[in-house]
Amino acid sequence: MRLLKCSDGQFKLTKDLVHDIPSYAILSHTWGPDTEEVSFRDLVDGTGKDKVGYEKIKFCAEQAKRDGLQYIWVDTCCIDKSNNTELSRAINSMFHWYQNAARCYVYLSDISATGYENSQQCGLAWESAFRVHRWFTRGWTLQELLAPASVEFFTQDGWRLGDKKSLEQQIHEITGIAVPALRGSDPSQFDVEERFKWAETRQTTHEEDWAYCLLGIFGVFMPLIYGEGKSNAVRRLKREIADAISRGDAYKNCTWMVPFEQNPSFTGRESELEFLRQMLFTGHQTAKVAITGLGGVGKTQLALELVYRIRAEHKNCSVIWIPATSKETLGQAYLNAAGQLGISGCEDDKADVKRLVRDHLSSESAGQWLLVFDNADDVGMWVSKSTPESGRLIDCLPRSSRGSIIFTTRDKKTAVRLAGRNVVEMSEMDEAGGKQLLEKHLVDHDLLRSKGDATALLARLTYLPLAIVQAAVYINANGIGLGDYLSLLEEQEEDVIDLLSEDFEDEGRYRDVKNPVATTWLISFEQIRQGDPLAADYLSFMACIDAKDIPQSLLPPGQSRKKEIDAMGTLQGYSFLAKRSAGSTVNIHRLVHLATRNWLRKEGQLPSWTGRVITRLAEVLGDVSHDNRVAWRSYMPHVYYALGSRLIGEDDEDRLNLLWKYGMCLYYDGRYREAEAPFERVVESRKTKLGADHPDTLASMANLAATYRDQGRWEEAEELQAKELEICTKVLGLKHPDTLSSMANLASTYRDQGRWEEAEKLEVQVLEIRKIKLGADHPDTLTSMANVAATYRHQGRWEEAEKLEMQVLEIRKIKLGADHPDTLTSMANLASTYRKQGRLEEAEELQAKELKISWNISHLFGKIGPITETL
């Protein structure tokens, strides 16, 4: 067959493909006059764009692109009708071409969805036109209706009316075709007379085509003889049918044991489907493949769509679907399968039914088969023995070059164990796929006109199919808009959980499995807790911090590095986590984060885990300083999240400790206004709990005063610092280190306001006491000396400033080294004093030395001015 490759609005015919045919969309329509349809010759010559039929091709290409397909097939232009051999082959193959198409679009050229006042009026109008449409009267459209797994109907302006499933009752009433046939039952299941009746009133342009268009319906092939007339063509067709029946090779009975009907709302996933199709029935050995991904991402639906497509392609293939949620459901499914396969002895109480099924399917006489093990999440069920005498379930899998096995599982580790490297990982849908899925489930399509709400809602639901379907059901049931549902998701966490816990009916899911998003992962949580306790701890821990950019260094240490790696692997295997590109941080899925918090809340463990997180955060922050800000910055969003919890009392000591460290981080980050609130809360709490004269309270007051000072709020800073100094002097004594720090801080506030004499008085006092108590070369003494020098310099007392600065510089060179940041600061200060005196050569020489030394470390240390003792 030839396909049209669509790229940038251009169409290019492929060569005549026999093998490796890519996924394609196929068009079904009613022909206009030949002069209005785009022909094969038109495409070869690059003409035909002005023809009416060109719009159909454009529509098919645009819709295919929306469905993720690059190739299309349109009968008007993909067959060279001047070549009789090619035409005959095409007509004999057409049923299979429609059957194998990834998408079939019916283009109803004279039905429009525009020009109506509301959706109700539009619906009434199009349904009336739909019921009498010419498409239902043409011979060729019969196979185009029955062959594809899914048929979608569109108006001439591209509005989707529905599909074969949603319009099933109308189509049945219009055509008289049995509902099972519309649902995909093989035509061979209906007698010959009934199939002829389906076409009884249909018409074709060429009378012989009335017989030729039924070739695929009856599964026979015959040469075309235009001019023979309808009666002769029908006579030949009936003879071929009779011969096929007598040979018994038209169709062969096979087992079909699938608990769900094909999902008419299945959307996208064409690349995954194509990949899976290529991995099955390789002809060498039993093909095994696993589909893995987050719960609710659509693994079962992907497998279901695949088996229906396999059924259409391989009519003689037995398909057996086994729910593997538990040993009980799996055992019952095996017993049912044994009965369907006609295995003798399967009802014997002592029979090992799994081995019987294995042996039967492993035999050549079983023919082609496909086994689906759905929800194979518990690896222990597969690799361990239920009793010492019994074998492992993994050893009971049949082996045959004509067989294939599909597993669906939430756990990637289980997927790899069962299928080796043949693993298909499913992710959430993209925005386009999400919108299509939402559209297919909404009753009122007008809601999608609000594109902003649709985009925001899908993003909020993380493009998770289960969440999208649940949202659509709720919206349909309550008659609300997308924006209304979005606003519900912005409510308090408990209210959002209630919304996401709303149960709903889904015909494509098991009755005993919980459907809501908030509960769908509960079984996974329990499996993780039993199989990997450290992974469960990590999941619980991450539920109490921000969901994004989680440093792995923040997580509590395990018993060994291997156990830590295994635990992270378990959570990634369930698709709960995604590693960032850098590799040192991970993200937890937003809805999993919410569901885990709900799980912990129901278990009564959320407060205790929040407390453990707060303790751990304080531990990893350590001693907060400007120098280690690269380390603590990555923890800040998680500290903020944990402190926002109401589950731990505001006066809890661990929480206060973390709150104080958080304030310190904000301060050293230059976010003084934000640092105020945590410091004020700590001061208030410590005054109440410890008293105003407790050292911890005084330290907190100093921190708060520093934030005021660095914002230029001198009066507030001075008032607090003066109060602190008064208490320190009274309680600790004038010479206590904390008192001296308070005095130095107040002096700094005076100096910042230009109150030099007041600043000098306090600074000199601090300096003299520190010289006596600590020695002239102690770092704190040198800091005091630098501060006094700065005050002198600001007063124009150059000689006095220079004398102290020289002294500080020489001691720091000896004690710290010439390249230490404090030494470089001293050099800069002395150079400033030279410059102020007009001694430019000396200033330049000193500055050049400083710049040369600091050049190689400038990426680590910024140039700082006079140092003051704050924080």
LOGURO-840247 format. One record per residue (C-alpha): residue number from 1; x negated, y, z negated. Coordinates in steps of 0.25 Angstrom, whole numbers. Each point is the difference from the previous one (the first is absolute). Example, Ala and Ser with C-alpha at 12.3 -4.5 7.8 and 13.67 -1.06 7.14 Angstrom:
<pts>
     i       X       Y       Z
     1     -49     -18     -31
     2      -6      14       2
</pts>
This chain:
<pts>
     i       X       Y       Z
     1       0       0       0
     2      -4      14       2
     3       1      11     -11
     4       0      15       0
     5     -11       5      -9
     6       4      14      -6
     7     -10      10      -3
     8       2      15      -2
     9      13       0       8
    10      -6      -7      12
    11       3     -15       4
    12     -10     -10       6
    13       4     -13       5
    14      -8     -12      -6
    15      -5     -12       9
    16       9     -12       1
    17      -2      -5     -14
    18       1     -15      -3
    19      -8      -2     -13
    20      -3      10     -12
    21      13       8       3
    22       0      12     -10
    23      12       4      -9
    24      10       7       9
    25      14       7       0
    26      10      -4      10
    27      12       9       6
    28      14      -5       3
    29       9       9       8
    30       9       1      11
    31      -5       3      14
    32       4      12       8
    33      -1       1      15
    34     -14      -5       5
    35      -4      14       5
    36       1       5     -15
    37      -8     -11      -6
    38     -15       0      -1
    39      -6     -11       7
    40     -13      -8       0
    41      -5       7      12
    42       4      14      -6
    43     -10      -3     -11
    44     -11      -5       9
    45       2      12       8
    46       1      10     -12
    47      14       4       4
    48      14      -1      -6
    49      -1      10     -11
    50      11       8       6
    51      10     -12       0
    52      11      -1     -10
    53      -5     -14      -4
    54     -14       6      -5
    55       7       5     -13
    56       3     -14      -4
    57     -15      -4       2
    58      -4      12      -8
    59      10      -3     -11
    60      -5     -14      -1
    61     -14       4      -1
    62       3      11     -11
    63       8     -10      -8
    64     -11     -10       1
    65     -10      10      -5
    66       8       2     -12
    67       1     -15      -3
    68     -16      -1       2
    69       0      -6      14
    70      -8       4      12
    71       6      -9      10
    72      14       0       6
    73       7      -9      11
    74      11       6       9
    75       6      -9      11
    76       2      11      10
    77     -15       3       1
    78      -8     -12      -6
    79       4     -10      11
    80      -5       1      14
    81      14      -4       7
    82      -6       0      14
    83      -8     -12      -5
    84      10     -12       0
    85      -9      -9      -8
    86      -2      11     -10
    87      15       3      -1
    88       4     -15      -1
    89     -11      -2     -11
    90       5      12      -8
    91      15      -4       1
    92      -3     -14      -5
    93      -9       6     -11
    94       8      12      -4
    95       8      -7     -12
    96     -14      -3      -6
    97      -5      14       2
    98      12       6      -7
    99      -1     -11     -11
   100     -15       3      -2
   101       1      15      -1
   102      -3       7     -13
   103      11      10       3
   104      12       1       9
   105       7      13       2
   106      13       1       7
   107       1      14       7
   108      15       4       1
   109      -2      11      11
   110      15       6      -1
   111       1       0     -15
   112      -4      13      -8
   113      -1       3     -14
   114       0      15       1
   115      11      10       1
   116       8      -4     -11
   117       4       8     -13
   118      -4     -11     -10
   119      -5     -14      -1
   120      14      -6      -2
   121       5       6      13
   122     -13      -5       7
   123       2     -14      -5
   124      14      -1       5
   125      -4       5      13
   126     -12      -9       3
   127       7     -12      -5
   128      11       1       9
   129     -10       2      12
   130      -8     -11      -5
   131      12     -10       0
   132       2       2      15
   133     -14       3       5
   134      -4      -6      13
   135     -12      -7      -7
   136       9     -11      -5
   137       5      -3      14
   138     -13      -3       7
   139      -5     -14       2
   140     -15       3      -3
   141       3       7     -14
   142       5     -13      -5
   143     -13      -6      -2
   144      -6      13      -4
   145      10       0     -12
   146      -2     -14      -4
   147     -15      -3       2
   148      -7      11      -8
   149       0      -2     -15
   150       4      14      -2
   151       7       9      10
   152       1      15      -3
   153      11       9       6
   154      -3      15       4
   155       7      11       6
   156      -5       8      12
   157      -6      10      -9
   158      -7     -10      -8
   159       9      -1     -12
   160       0     -14      -6
   161      14      -5      -2
   162      -4     -13      -7
   163      -5     -14       4
   164       5     -14       3
   165       2      -3     -15
   166       7      13      -4
   167       9       0      12
   168       2     -15       0
   169      16       1      -2
   170       2      10      11
   171      -9      -8       9
   172       7     -13      -3
   173      14       7       3
   174      -5       6      13
   175      -7     -12       5
   176       7     -12      -6
   177     -14      -6      -3
   178       0      -8     -13
   179      -7       7     -12
   180     -10     -11      -2
   181      -5       2      15
   182      -1      15      -3
   183      -8      -3     -13
   184     -11      -8       8
   185       5     -14       0
   186      -6      -8      12
   187      10       1      12
   188      -2     -16       1
   189       9      -1     -13
   190      12       5       9
   191       6      -9      10
   192      -2       3      15
   193      15       4       2
   194      -1      10     -11
   195     -13       6       5
   196       6       2      14
   197      12       6      -6
   198      -9      11      -6
   199      -3       5      14
   200      14      -3       6
   201       4      15       2
   202     -14       5       2
   203      -5       6      14
   204     -12       1       7
   205      -4       8      13
   206      -5     -12       7
   207      10     -12      -1
   208     -10     -10      -2
   209      -6       7     -12
   210      12      -4      -8
   211      -6     -14       0
   212     -14       5      -1
   213       2       8     -12
   214       4     -12      -8
   215     -13      -8       2
   216      -6       4     -13
   217      14      -2      -7
   218      -1     -15       4
   219     -15      -2      -1
   220      -1      -4      15
   221      -8       5      12
   222       3       0      15
   223      -5       7      12
   224       8      12       5
   225       8       0      13
   226       6      13       3
   227      11      -1      10
   228       4     -14      -4
   229      13       6      -7
   230       5      -1     -14
   231       6     -13       1
   232     -12      -7       5
   233      -9       7     -10
   234       9      -5     -12
   235       1     -14       6
   236     -15      -1       0
   237      -1       6     -14
   238      10     -10      -6
   239      -8     -11       7
   240     -13       5      -7
   241       8       0     -13
   242       5     -14       1
   243     -14      -5       4
   244      -6       7     -12
   245      10      -6      -9
   246      -2     -14       5
   247     -15       2      -1
   248       2       5     -15
   249     -11      10       2
   250       8      13       0
   251      -1       1     -15
   252      -4      -9     -11
   253       7      -1     -14
   254      -9       6     -11
   255       1       3     -15
   256       3      14      -3
   257       0       3     -15
   258      -1      15      -2
   259       9       6     -12
   260       1      14       7
   261       6       6      12
   262      -9       8       9
   263      -1      14      -6
   264       6      10      10
   265      -7      12      -7
   266     -14      -6       1
   267      -9      11       4
   268     -14       1       6
   269     -11      -9      -4
   270      -3      -4      14
   271     -15      -1      -1
   272       2      -9     -12
   273      10      -9       7
   274      -9      -1      12
   275     -12      -4      -8
   276       8     -10      -7
   277       5      -6      13
   278     -14      -1       5
   279      -4      -8     -12
   280      11     -10       0
   281       0     -13       8
   282     -14       0       5
   283       0     -14       4
   284     -13      -4      -7
   285       5      -2     -15
   286      11       4      -9
   287       0      15       0
   288       1       7     -13
   289       2      14      -3
   290       4       9     -12
   291       8      13       0
   292      -4       8     -13
   293       3      14      -5
   294       7       7     -11
   295      14      -5      -5
   296      11       7       9
   297      -9       3      12
   298       7      -9       9
   299      -7     -14       0
   300      12      -8       0
   301       6       8      11
   302     -12      -1       8
   303       0     -15      -1
   304      15       0       3
   305      -2       8      13
   306     -11      -8       4
   307       7     -14      -2
   308      12       6       9
   309     -10       4      11
   310      -7     -14      -1
   311      14      -6       1
   312       3       7      13
   313     -14      -3       6
   314      -1     -14      -5
   315      14      -7       1
   316      -5     -13      -4
   317      -7       5     -13
   318       6      -4     -13
   319      -1      11     -10
   320       1      -3     -15
   321       1      11     -10
   322      -4      -3     -15
   323       1      10     -11
   324     -12      -2      -9
   325       4       9     -11
   326       0     -12     -10
   327      -3     -15      -1
   328      15      -2      -1
   329       4       8      13
   330     -11      -6       8
   331       4     -14      -4
   332      14       2       4
   333      -4       6      13
   334      -9     -12       3
   335      12      -9      -3
   336       9       7       9
   337     -11       0      11
   338      -2     -15      -1
   339      15      -2       1
   340       0      10      13
   341     -11      -8       6
   342       7     -13      -2
   343     -12      -6      -9
   344       5     -13      -6
   345      -2      -3     -15
   346      -1      15      -3
   347      12      -2     -10
   348      -7     -10      -8
   349      -2       5     -14
   350     -14      -5       0
   351      -3       5      14
   352     -12      11       1
   353       8       9      10
   354     -11       9       3
   355      -9     -11       4
   356      11      -6       9
   357       2      14       7
   358     -15       1       1
   359      -1     -14       7
   360      12       3       9
   361      -5      13       5
   362     -14      -5       2
   363       5     -11      10
   364       0       3      15
   365      14      -4       1
   366       4      13      -9
   367      -3       9      12
   368      -2      14      -2
   369       3       6     -13
   370      -2      13      -9
   371       0       0     -15
   372       2      13      -8
   373      -3       0     -15
   374       6      13      -4
   375      -4       7     -13
   376     -12      -9      -3
   377      -5       9     -11
   378      -4     -10     -11
   379     -14      -6       5
   380       1      -9     -12
   381      12      -7       5
   382      -8      -4      13
   383     -14      -4      -6
   384       4      -7     -13
   385       7     -13      -3
   386      13       0      -7
   387      -3     -14      -5
   388     -13      -8      -1
   389       6     -10      10
   390       5      11      10
   391      -8       6      11
   392      -2      15       2
   393      10       7       9
   394     -10       6       9
   395      -4     -15       3
   396      15      -2       5
   397      -1       9      12
   398       2      -7      13
   399     -11      -1      10
   400       3       1      15
   401      -5       7      12
   402      14       3       4
   403       4       6     -14
   404      -2      14      -6
   405       1       4     -14
   406       3      15      -5
   407      -1       4     -15
   408       5      13      -5
   409      -6       5     -13
   410      -2      12      -8
   411     -14      -5      -5
   412     -11       1      10
   413      -8      -9      -8
   414      11     -11       2
   415       0       4      14
   416     -14      -3       2
   417       0     -13      -8
   418      12      -5       9
   419      -4       5      14
   420     -15       3      -1
   421      -3      12       9
   422      13       0       8
   423       6      11      -9
   424       9      11       5
   425       1      12     -10
   426      12       8       1
   427       0      15      -4
   428      12      10      -2
   429       6       5      13
   430      -4      13       6
   431       9      12       1
   432       6      -4      14
   433       3     -14      -5
   434       6       5     -13
   435       9       9       7
   436       5     -11      10
   437       2      -9     -12
   438       8      11      -8
   439       8       3      13
   440       4     -14       2
   441       5      -1     -15
   442       7      13      -1
   443      15       1       3
   444       0      15       3
   445     -12       2      10
   446       3      15      -1
   447      -8       0     -13
   448     -12      -2       8
   449       1      14       7
   450      -6       5     -13
   451     -14      -4       5
   452      -7       7     -12
   453       8      -8     -10
   454      -2     -13       7
   455     -15       2       1
   456      -1       4     -15
   457       9     -12      -4
   458      -8     -10       7
   459     -13       5      -5
   460       6       0     -14
   461       4     -15       2
   462     -14      -3       5
   463       6      -5      13
   464       3     -13      -7
   465      11      -7       8
   466       7      -6     -13
   467       0      14      -6
   468       6       6      13
   469      11     -10       1
   470       3       2     -14
   471       1      15       2
   472       9      -2      12
   473      10      -9      -7
   474       1      10     -12
   475       2      12      10
   476      10      -8       8
   477       8      -4     -13
   478       0      13      -6
   479       2       9      12
   480     -12       9      -3
   481     -11       6       8
   482     -15      -3       1
   483      -3      13      -7
   484       9      -5     -12
   485      -7     -13      -1
   486     -13       7       1
   487       4       9     -12
   488       4     -12      -8
   489     -15      -5       2
   490      -5      12      -6
   491       8      -2     -13
   492      -6      -5     -13
   493      -8     -13       1
   494      11      -8      -8
   495      11       6      10
   496      -9      -4      12
   497      -1     -14      -6
   498      15      -1      -1
   499       2       4      15
   500     -11     -10       5
   501       7     -11      -9
   502      13       1       8
   503       3     -14       5
   504       5      -1      14
   505       3     -11      10
   506     -10      -4      10
   507       4     -12       9
   508     -15      -2       4
   509      -4      -3     -15
   510       2     -11      -9
   511      13       0     -10
   512      -8      -3     -12
   513     -11      10       3
   514       1      14      -6
   515       1      10      11
   516      -2      14      -6
   517     -14       7       1
   518      -1       1     -15
   519       1     -14      -2
   520      -6      -7      12
   521     -14      -1      -5
   522       4      -5     -14
   523      -3     -14       4
   524     -14       4       5
   525      -3       7     -13
   526       3     -12      -8
   527      -8      -9      10
   528     -12      10      -2
   529       1       0     -15
   530       0     -15      -1
   531     -11      -3      11
   532      -9      12      -3
   533       2       7     -13
   534     -11      11       3
   535       7       3      13
   536      13       2      -8
   537      -8       9     -10
   538      -5       8      11
   539      14       2       7
   540       5       4     -14
   541     -11      10      -2
   542       2       6      14
   543      15       2      -3
   544      -4      10     -11
   545      -9       9       9
   546       2       7      13
   547       2     -10      12
   548     -10       7       9
   549     -16       0       0
   550      -2      -9     -12
   551     -15      -2      -3
   552      -3     -14      -3
   553      -9       4     -11
   554      12       5      -7
   555       6     -14      -2
   556      -3      -8     -13
   557     -12      -9       2
   558       3     -15       1
   559      -8     -12      -5
   560      -9       0      12
   561      -2       7      13
   562       6     -12       7
   563      13       1      -7
   564       1      15       3
   565      -2      -3      15
   566      10     -12      -1
   567      10       9      -7
   568      -1      11      10
   569       1     -10      11
   570      13      -6      -5
   571       6      14       0
   572      -5       3      14
   573       5     -14       4
   574      14       4      -4
   575      -1      13       8
   576       2       8     -13
   577     -13       7       2
   578      -8       6      11
   579     -14       3       0
   580      -5      14       4
   581     -10       1      11
   582     -11       3     -10
   583       3     -12      -7
   584      -2       5     -15
   585      15       4      -1
   586      13      -7       2
   587      15       5       2
   588      11      -8      -5
   589      13       0       8
   590       9      11      -4
   591      13      -9      -2
   592      -8     -11      -6
   593      -6      10     -10
   594      15       4      -4
   595       4     -15       0
   596     -11      -4      -9
   597       3      11     -10
   598      15      -5       0
   599      -5     -14      -3
   600      -9       5     -11
   601      12       8      -6
   602       9     -12       0
   603     -11      -8      -6
   604      -2      10     -11
   605     -14       2       4
   606      -1      14       6
   607      -3       8     -12
   608     -11     -10      -4
   609      -6       1      13
   610       1      15       1
   611      -8       0     -13
   612     -10      -9       5
   613      -2       9      12
   614      -1      12      -8
   615     -11      -6      -9
   616      -8      -5      13
   617       1      13       7
   618      -6       7     -13
   619     -11     -10       0
   620      -4       1      15
   621       0      15      -1
   622     -10       0     -11
   623      -7      13      -3
   624       6      10      10
   625     -10      10       5
   626      -3       8      12
   627     -11      -9       4
   628       8     -13       1
   629      12       6       7
   630      -2      -8      13
   631       3     -12      -9
   632      12       5      -8
   633       7       7      12
   634       5     -13       6
   635       7      -3     -13
   636       8      13      -1
   637      12      -4       7
   638       2     -12      -8
   639      -2       7     -13
   640      10      10       4
   641      10     -11       4
   642      -3      -8     -14
   643       2      13      -8
   644      13       3       7
   645       6     -13      -6
   646      10       2     -11
   647      -2     -14      -6
   648     -11       5      -9
   649       2      10     -11
   650      -6      14       3
   651      -7      -1     -14
   652      -6     -14       3
   653     -15       2      -3
   654      -5      -8      12
   655       9       9       9
   656      -5      12      -7
   657     -14      -4       3
   658       3      -2      15
   659       7      13       1
   660     -12       7      -6
   661      -9      -7      10
   662       9       4      11
   663       0      14      -4
   664     -15       0       0
   665       0      -6      14
   666       9      11       5
   667      -9      10      -7
   668     -13      -5       6
   669       7       0      13
   670       3      15      -1
   671      15      -2      -1
   672       1       8     -13
   673      15       3       1
   674       3     -14       1
   675      -9      -4     -11
   676       8       9     -10
   677      12      -9      -1
   678      -7     -12      -5
   679      -9       8      -9
   680      11       7      -6
   681       8     -13      -3
   682     -13      -6      -6
   683      -2      12      -9
   684      15       0      -4
   685       0     -15      -3
   686     -13       0      -8
   687       4      12      -8
   688      12      -8      -5
   689      -7     -13      -2
   690     -14       4      -5
   691       2      14      -4
   692      -6      13       5
   693     -13      -1      -6
   694      -3     -14       5
   695     -13      -1       9
   696       9      -6      11
   697      10      11      -1
   698     -11      10       1
   699      -7      -6      12
   700      14       0       7
   701       2      15      -3
   702     -14       2       6
   703       4      -7      13
   704      13       8       1
   705      -8      13      -3
   706      -9      -3      11
   707      11      -2      10
   708       5      14      -4
   709     -14       6       2
   710      -3      -6      13
   711      14       6       5
   712      -4      14      -5
   713      10       0     -11
   714      -9       6     -10
   715       9       4     -11
   716       6     -14      -1
   717     -14      -7       1
   718      -5      10     -11
   719      12      -2      -9
   720      -2     -15       0
   721     -15       0      -1
   722       0      10     -12
   723      10      -9      -7
   724      -8     -12       3
   725     -13       6      -5
   726       7       5     -13
   727       5     -14      -3
   728     -14      -6       4
   729      -7      10      -9
   730       9      -3     -12
   731       1     -15       2
   732     -14      -4       5
   733      -9      12      -3
   734      -7      10       8
   735     -12      -9       4
   736       8     -12       4
   737      -2      -3      15
   738      15       1       3
   739       0      13      -6
   740     -11       5       8
   741       6      -5      13
   742      13       8      -4
   743      -8      12      -2
   744      -7      -1      13
   745      13      -2       7
   746       6      12      -6
   747     -13       8       4
   748       2      -5      14
   749      14       6       1
   750      -6      13      -5
   751     -10       0      10
   752       9      -3      11
   753       8      13      -4
   754     -13       8       0
   755       1       1     -15
   756     -15      -1      -1
   757      -3       4     -14
   758      10      -9      -6
   759      -5     -12       8
   760     -14       3      -3
   761       3       0     -15
   762       6     -14       0
   763     -10      -5      10
   764     -12       4      -8
   765       6      -6     -12
   766       2     -13       7
   767     -15       0       5
   768      -6       3     -13
   769       7     -11      -7
   770      -3     -10      11
   771     -14       3       0
   772      -1      -3     -15
   773       9     -12       1
   774      -3      -7      13
   775     -14       6       4
   776      -4      10      11
   777       0     -10      11
   778      13      -7      -3
   779      10       1      13
   780      10       7      -9
   781     -10      10      -4
   782      -4       2      14
   783      14       2       4
   784       2      11     -11
   785     -13       7       4
   786       5       0      15
   787      13       6      -5
   788      -7      11      -8
   789      -9       3      12
   790      12       1       9
   791       7      10      -9
   792     -13       8       0
   793      -1       0      15
   794      15       5       1
   795      -4      12      -9
   796     -12       3       8
   797     -10      -4     -11
   798      -9      -7      10
   799     -13      -2      -8
   800       8      -7     -11
   801       8      -8      10
   802     -13      -4       7
   803      -7      -4     -12
   804      10     -10      -4
   805       2      -5      14
   806     -15      -3       1
   807       1      -7     -13
   808      12      -9       5
   809      -6      -3      13
   810     -14      -4      -5
   811       6     -10     -10
   812      10      -6      10
   813     -11      -2      10
   814      -7      -8     -11
   815      12      -7      -6
   816       8      -2      12
   817      -9       1      12
   818       0      11      11
   819      11      -7       8
   820      10      -1     -10
   821      13       8       2
   822      -2       8     -13
   823     -14       3       3
   824       5       5      14
   825      10       9      -7
   826     -10       6      -9
   827      -9       3      13
   828      13       7       6
   829       3       8     -12
   830     -15       5      -2
   831       0       4      15
   832      13       8      -2
   833      -7       7     -11
   834     -12       4       9
   835       9       4      11
   836       8       9      -9
   837     -13       7      -4
   838      -4       2      15
   839     -11     -10      -1
   840       4      -6      13
   841     -12      -8       3
   842       0      -7     -13
   843      15      -3       2
   844      -2      -5      14
   845     -12      -9      -4
   846       8      -6     -11
   847      13      -2       8
   848      -8      -7      11
   849      -6     -10     -10
   850      14      -2      -5
   851       6      -2      14
   852     -11     -10       4
   853       2      -9     -12
   854      15       1       1
   855       1      -3      15
   856      -1     -15      -1
   857      10      -1     -12
   858      10      11       5
   859      10     -11       3
   860       0      -4     -14
   861      -1      13      -8
   862       6      13       3
   863      -6      13      -4
   864       5       4     -14
   865      -1      13      -8
   866      -2       3     -15
   867       4     -13      -8
   868      10       2     -11
   869       4     -10     -10
   870      14      -4       4
   871       6     -14       0
</pts>
